Amino acid sequence: MWLPEDVEAAVAFLEWERSICQSCAQPLDESMDPEFAGAYETEVLVCHACAEKDRRRNANKHLPDGARIVAFLPEGRREIVRGYG
């Protein structure tokens, strides 16, 4: 059973989700407006966890159907990368 405030929050989230582009998360009322055509700029950002997952998937073309590749930092790696280890 949901509390009324939880229902309100869920409905608000669904309304917000419907108001944005599912690809870029920009507001549809702006991003679909012809007035903004050509006004947007882009930037390439790299998620290194996703990049490693992509490399692994590309190197393993014969993975079984439904196989998931999960990215994680090995224990202690965060501290080594950040200079604490």
C-alpha positions in Angstrom: 0.0 0.0 0.0 1.4 3.3 -1.0 1.2 6.5 1.1 -0.6 9.4 -0.6 2.7 11.4 -0.8 4.4 8.4 -2.4 1.6 8.2 -5.0 2.0 12.0 -5.7 5.8 11.6 -6.1 5.4 8.7 -8.5 2.8 10.5 -10.6 5.0 13.6 -10.6 8.0 11.5 -11.8 5.9 9.9 -14.6 4.7 13.4 -15.7 8.3 14.7 -15.7 9.5 11.6 -17.6 6.9 12.2 -20.3 8.0 15.8 -20.6 11.6 15.0 -21.6 13.2 13.5 -24.6 14.0 9.8 -23.8 17.3 10.1 -25.7 18.8 13.3 -24.4 16.6 14.2 -21.4 16.0 17.8 -22.6 12.6 19.2 -22.1 10.3 18.4 -25.1 8.7 21.8 -25.2 12.1 23.3 -26.0 13.9 20.6 -27.8 11.1 20.0 -30.3 10.4 23.7 -30.8 11.6 24.8 -34.3 12.8 28.1 -32.7 15.6 26.1 -31.0 16.7 24.3 -34.1 20.5 24.7 -34.4 20.7 26.3 -30.9 22.0 23.3 -29.0 25.6 22.4 -28.4 27.0 19.0 -27.6 29.9 17.6 -25.7 31.4 14.2 -25.7 31.6 12.6 -22.2 33.0 9.2 -21.6 31.8 6.9 -18.9 34.8 4.7 -18.5 32.8 1.9 -17.0 30.5 1.8 -20.1 33.6 2.1 -22.4 35.1 -1.0 -20.7 31.8 -2.9 -21.1 31.7 -1.9 -24.8 35.3 -3.1 -25.3 34.5 -6.4 -23.6 31.3 -6.9 -25.6 33.1 -6.1 -28.9 35.9 -8.6 -28.0 33.4 -11.4 -27.1 31.1 -11.6 -30.1 30.0 -15.1 -29.1 28.5 -14.3 -25.7 25.3 -16.3 -25.0 22.0 -14.7 -25.4 21.1 -12.7 -22.3 24.6 -12.3 -21.2 25.2 -9.2 -19.2 28.6 -7.5 -18.8 28.9 -5.7 -15.4 31.5 -3.0 -14.7 32.9 -2.7 -11.3 36.0 -1.3 -9.6 38.1 -4.1 -8.1 38.6 -3.7 -4.3 41.2 -1.0 -3.6 41.3 0.3 -7.1 39.5 3.6 -6.3 42.1 4.4 -3.6 45.0 3.6 -6.0 43.6 5.7 -8.8 42.9 8.6 -6.4 46.4 8.3 -4.9 45.4 6.9 -1.5 46.9 3.5 -1.9 
